[in-house]
Structures are given as C-alpha cells and as structure tokens.
Amino acid sequence: MQNKWIWFGLALSLLVGLGGIGADAVSLRQEMPPYRFGSWEIDGRGQHRAVVHVAEPASAVAVSVPWRRRDPFPDSKKIVVYAPGDREEITRVRPLEINAARGEVVFAAPEAGDYYLYYLPFIQGKNWSDEPGEYFKPEYPAWDFGDPSRLPRAEVIPPFRPKA
C-alpha cells in the first residue's frame, strides 16, 4: 500500500513539472514572430533574415529581434542590414547584444520603411566541389549613436502584413 502512494506522488510531481514546461513553451511561442519562406539573393546575405519596420527616418534606431539560433557563438557572426527595397547595405550597424534567443541591434535608418536584417551572412561556393562558405566576421565601423535606451524603436513585422 505504501508503495502505491510513492508512485502516485512521483506521477503527480512529474505532471506538475511538465505543466510548468508547457506554460514556458506557450509564452515562448507567443513571443516569437511567425516564420515563412522568402526569396532573395543569398550571396553576401545568407538564408536567415528578419523584416524590421521603421516608422520615421532617424540617425539611429534600435530593434530587438527574437530568433532561435542554435549556432555556437552567435555573437561571432556579422549582422547585415539592407535599406527598404533591399537595394543597398546600411553600413552603420552595431549589435548591442547577440545570443541564442535574441539580437539587440542599432542601425541607421535614413528613411522610413521595411529594412531587412540578415543574420548568418556568408558567400556560398560556386559548385558542389567548392569549400562551404564562411560566415562573415562581425566587423563594424566606429559609430557613436548615443544612448541606446533613448533611441526610437523599430519593430519586427510579422509576414504577410496587410498593406495600408
């Protein structure tokens, strides 16, 4: 009889523990933006990007990009930002904090619109026998953007945002 109560207690504690894990998973799912497939030139940009909306032009804006990076040392890879229309690279970019869960990034936004923030950029080999490409090293020009807590905030937009 006593053995039955021990098993009951173990089963109950396991269920309570799993319930807590489930709640964490639900809150994480609500925080993450939805993912989708896109089409862009991979060379120099990579296969992963976030679309970031800037409401008004500013000398610098800050954005927090949630992601699920499983690569070791995510802060050892460059962040590349392209202007609206994906037409030119923004050279004034500075990551504040990069980890497996999110990236805090400051970049210049000379115009309003949707910017493209590429993480894990690389140059791929030209054919099957080439060496795999290497990720870009995080080298950024010196840039004084001021206090990041006072910068206007950009927002990561969900895919398929309705056009106004």
Phi, psi and omega per residue, in radians:
M1 nan -0.736 -3.123
Q2 -1.140 -0.607 3.125
N3 -1.083 -0.664 3.130
K4 -1.080 -0.701 -3.127
W5 -1.210 -0.576 3.087
I6 -1.129 -0.794 3.120
W7 -1.131 -0.656 3.098
F8 -1.090 -0.766 3.129
G9 -1.116 -0.719 3.104
L10 -1.126 -0.765 3.134
A11 -1.111 -0.724 3.135
L12 -1.137 -0.766 3.137
S13 -1.154 -0.592 3.086
L14 -1.145 -0.777 3.125
L15 -1.107 -0.724 3.118
V16 -1.120 -0.737 3.116
G17 -1.098 -0.759 3.118
L18 -1.178 -0.559 3.083
G19 -1.077 -0.688 3.097
G20 -1.151 -0.672 3.106
I21 -1.134 -0.733 3.125
G22 -1.069 -0.702 3.127
A23 -1.125 -0.698 3.100
D24 -1.108 -0.709 -3.135
A25 -1.130 -0.678 3.123
V26 -1.141 -0.769 -3.135
S27 -1.162 -0.634 3.092
L28 -1.142 -0.741 3.137
R29 -1.077 -0.644 -3.139
Q30 -1.258 -0.469 -3.119
E31 -1.388 -0.570 -3.058
M32 -1.320 2.399 3.034
P33 -1.263 2.706 3.112
P34 -1.198 2.643 3.124
Y35 -1.834 2.678 3.069
R36 -2.674 3.022 3.086
F37 -1.586 2.591 3.091
G38 -2.441 3.119 3.141
S39 -2.369 2.109 3.100
W40 -2.751 2.916 3.093
E41 -1.194 2.100 -3.054
I42 -1.368 -0.698 -3.084
D43 -1.004 2.164 3.129
G44 1.476 -0.144 -3.118
R45 -2.139 -0.683 -3.114
G46 1.664 -3.028 -3.032
Q47 -1.864 0.102 -3.092
H48 -2.247 2.246 3.107
R49 -2.594 2.782 3.004
A50 -2.132 2.479 3.066
V51 -1.689 2.194 -3.019
V52 -2.119 2.208 -3.119
H53 -1.684 2.279 3.058
V54 -1.972 2.098 -3.059
A55 -1.292 -0.682 -3.106
E56 -2.398 2.577 3.094
P57 -1.024 2.552 3.125
A58 -2.718 2.670 3.100
S59 -1.159 -0.456 3.072
A60 -2.754 2.458 3.035
V61 -2.279 2.707 3.107
A62 -1.994 2.561 3.103
V63 -2.530 2.549 3.043
S64 -1.948 2.027 -3.090
V65 -1.877 1.927 3.055
P66 -1.333 2.396 3.093
W67 -2.628 3.024 3.114
R68 -2.137 1.356 -3.100
R69 -1.575 2.234 3.119
R70 -1.875 0.066 -3.133
D71 -1.322 2.516 3.104
P72 -1.224 2.470 3.106
F73 0.963 1.094 -3.117
P74 -1.060 -0.392 3.132
D75 -1.351 -0.046 3.138
S76 -1.660 0.157 3.111
K77 -2.087 2.537 -3.060
K78 -1.277 2.628 2.972
I79 -1.845 2.265 -3.138
V80 -2.068 2.312 -3.138
V81 -2.090 2.355 3.094
Y82 -2.041 2.543 -3.114
A83 -1.186 2.900 3.102
P84 -0.900 2.434 -3.090
G85 1.499 -0.006 3.084
D86 1.037 0.574 -2.982
R87 -1.679 -0.546 -3.140
E88 -2.546 2.593 -3.112
E89 -1.355 2.408 3.028
I90 -1.513 2.114 -3.062
T91 -1.518 -0.423 3.123
R92 -1.549 1.619 -3.133
V93 -2.344 2.437 3.090
R94 -2.548 1.984 3.020
P95 -1.266 2.337 3.084
L96 -1.630 -0.746 3.118
E97 -2.615 2.206 3.113
I98 -2.211 2.159 3.064
N99 -2.535 -3.020 -3.070
A100 -1.190 -0.438 -3.062
A101 -1.649 -0.555 -3.079
R102 -2.824 2.875 3.051
G103 -2.230 2.222 3.031
E104 -1.753 2.053 -3.007
V105 -2.302 2.469 3.016
V106 -1.987 2.370 3.082
F107 -2.592 2.753 3.099
A108 -1.326 2.424 -3.138
A109 -2.275 1.466 -3.071
P110 -1.209 -0.211 3.093
E111 -2.552 2.785 3.075
A112 -1.328 2.663 3.083
G113 2.497 -2.951 -3.112
D114 -1.689 2.020 3.110
Y115 -1.678 2.704 -3.121
Y116 -1.987 2.023 -3.124
L117 -1.809 1.955 -3.115
Y118 -1.738 2.269 3.021
Y119 -2.080 2.636 -2.995
L120 1.141 0.783 3.109
P121 -1.276 2.567 -3.141
F122 -2.776 2.946 2.979
I123 -1.887 2.155 -3.105
Q124 -1.527 2.772 3.086
G125 -1.124 2.757 -3.088
K126 -1.462 -0.420 3.077
N127 -2.596 -3.131 -3.009
W128 -1.122 -0.426 -3.086
S129 -1.571 -0.108 3.116
D130 -1.260 2.737 3.011
E131 -1.132 2.568 3.052
P132 -1.111 2.624 -3.121
G133 -1.175 2.899 3.079
E134 -1.939 2.570 3.078
Y135 -1.238 2.582 3.129
F136 -1.200 2.482 3.081
K137 -1.339 2.576 -3.097
P138 -1.360 1.431 3.098
E139 -1.977 2.164 -3.075
Y140 -2.295 2.541 3.096
P141 -1.221 2.696 3.072
A142 -1.091 2.404 -3.075
W143 -2.793 2.167 3.107
D144 -1.726 1.807 -3.106
F145 -1.746 -0.007 3.120
G146 1.565 -2.790 -3.112
D147 -1.366 2.037 -3.096
P148 -1.046 -0.488 -3.121
S149 -1.254 -0.262 -3.140
R150 -1.758 0.000 -3.116
L151 -1.378 2.618 3.010
P152 -1.106 2.617 -3.096
R153 -1.752 2.345 2.970
A154 -1.634 2.872 -3.136
E155 -2.235 2.498 3.040
V156 -1.331 2.203 -3.091
I157 -1.705 2.541 3.069
P158 -1.280 2.676 3.098
P159 -1.124 2.728 3.090
F160 1.078 0.653 3.062
R161 -1.149 2.317 3.137
P162 -1.126 2.421 3.111
K163 -1.345 2.409 -3.133
A164 -1.476 nan nan
